[in-house]
Amino acid sequence: MRGTPLLIDAKPAEGYAVHVRFEDGLTADVDLSYLLPYGGVFERPNEADVAPETLYAHVRRRAAATA
């Protein structure tokens, strides 16, 4: 059993954001600009992946903050 719903879609949004949609219906734009200071693997064009669990946690926090 998965702990995190399946990531259905992820598309670039404004700036450093990505619009994500999960199988449980949660959707949001997640701002990934906080990764810029880390450089290295997060520099262009390294195509680093951000784990779906991390994206989902961001979406849940955002939903809780606006509730």
C-alpha positions in Angstrom: 0.0 0.0 0.0 1.3 3.5 -1.0 1.6 6.2 1.7 1.4 8.9 -0.9 -1.2 9.2 -3.7 0.1 8.7 -7.2 1.3 11.8 -9.0 -0.9 12.0 -12.0 0.4 15.2 -13.7 3.2 17.7 -13.3 3.6 20.7 -15.6 5.8 23.9 -15.4 4.1 26.9 -14.0 5.2 30.5 -13.4 8.8 31.1 -12.4 10.1 28.1 -10.5 6.7 26.6 -9.8 5.3 23.3 -11.0 1.6 22.5 -11.2 0.9 19.1 -9.7 -2.1 16.9 -9.6 -2.4 13.7 -7.4 -4.8 10.8 -7.7 -6.7 11.9 -4.6 -7.7 15.1 -6.3 -5.2 17.5 -4.6 -3.8 20.0 -7.0 -1.6 23.1 -6.5 1.3 25.1 -7.8 4.4 24.2 -5.8 7.2 26.8 -5.7 10.5 25.1 -5.9 12.7 28.2 -5.7 13.8 27.2 -2.2 16.0 24.6 -3.9 18.1 27.2 -5.8 20.6 27.9 -3.0 21.5 24.2 -3.0 23.0 24.5 -6.6 24.7 21.3 -7.8 22.1 18.8 -8.9 19.4 21.5 -8.9 21.2 23.7 -11.4 20.1 23.8 -15.0 20.1 21.5 -17.0 20.7 18.6 -14.6 17.0 17.6 -14.7 16.9 16.7 -11.0 13.8 14.9 -9.8 11.9 16.0 -6.7 10.2 13.0 -5.0 6.4 12.9 -5.3 6.3 12.5 -1.5 8.0 15.9 -1.2 5.6 17.5 -3.7 2.6 16.0 -1.9 3.8 17.3 1.5 4.0 20.8 0.0 0.5 20.6 -1.4 -0.9 19.3 1.9 0.9 22.1 3.9 -0.5 24.7 1.4 -4.0 23.2 1.7 -3.8 23.3 5.6 -2.5 26.9 5.6 -5.4 28.1 3.4 -8.1 26.1 5.2 
